Amino acid sequence: MQQFVFAGKKVLVLGLGLSGRSASEFLLAHQAFVHGVDRDASLLENHPEIQALKQAGLTVCVEKDFLNISEYDLLVLSPGVPFSHPLVQSAQQAYVPIMGEIELGCQIVKNR
């Protein structure tokens, strides 16, 4: 498997809806250390796809319990998350690069 820039990186995925789960799956497949954050605790505990991603290495927490953005190499945003979101603001203050899922998709296509 080709190694992408994501290999070995600590990536935070903000929002674990359909696109956030897809982004997490891609990043895990390319040897990134992926942590997912969502405001819906029930989703994190009960969604079968998230459970499968956890078995593949995804770690998760509820948004309100997330602590330290500065330990991450990249923040990947789900489409519905605004730039005014507190975690996005924290990432900007900590100089953590921010990438939308659409941009992540473009990286995927570019590297094929």
N, C-alpha and C positions, 0 to 999 in steps of 0.2 A: 504494500500500500504506500502511495506517495505521501511524504510528510509535508504538511502545510504549515504555515506560520502559526497555527493554533496549537500545535503539538507542545505539550509541557506548560502551556499557559493556564493561568487561573482565570476563568471566565465566569462572570455573574450574568445570568439570564433573568431579566426582570419581566415577569408575566409568563405564566406557564399554560396559556391557552394553546390552541392548535399550533400556531406558528412558533410559540416559545418551546413547545415540546419538540417540534421539528428541528429548530435551531439547536436544542440540547442534544438531540440524537446525532446530528451532524458533527457537532463539536466533540462529543464523546468518541465518535468513530474516528476522529482525527487526533486522538490522544490528548485532548484538553482536559483539565480538571474543571468540572462544571458544577456550579452551585445555582440552583433555581430559587427564585423568590416570587411569591404570589400573595395577594391579600386574602385569598380564600383557603382557609385551613382545611376545610372539608375536601376541596379539590386535591390538595397535597396528600391527604391521607387515603382518599378513596378512589381516585381515578386510576383505572387499570394501566393506562399507558404511562402514567407517572410512576406507578409501582414497578413497571418493567424497566423504566429508565433508571430508577434507583438501583435496581439489581445490576445495571450496566455501569454504575458508578456515580450517577447524579446524586448530589446531596441537596436538600431543600430546607427552607424555613419560611415561616409566615413573615410577611413584609415587616410587621411591627417589631419582630424579634431580631431583625438583621442589624448587625453592629458596625462592621468596619470595611468600608469600600476600598480603602487605600491598600489592602492586601491583594487586590485583584489587578490583573493585567489588562482587562477589557470588560466593558459593560455592554451587553447586547439587549436592546430594547424591543419589546413587542410593539406592534403598530399602534395600539391604543394608549400607550403610555406617553403622557406629555412631557416636554422638556422642563416643565415647572414642577415635576414630581420631586419630592425631597431627596430620593436616592440619586436621581440624575444631577441635581444640584450639588450633592455631596461628591459625586464622581468628578464633576467639573472643578470643584474646589481642590480635589486631591490630584488633579491632572491625570485621571484615569481615562483612557480613550473610550469613546462611546460610539457604538455602531448599531444602526437599526437592522432589523432582520432582513429588510430588502437589500441593504448593502451587503450583509452576510451572504445572501443568495447570489449577489453579483460576484462575490469572491469565489463562491463555489463554481459558478459557470466559467469564470475567468481561468480557474486553475484546472479545468478538465482537459 
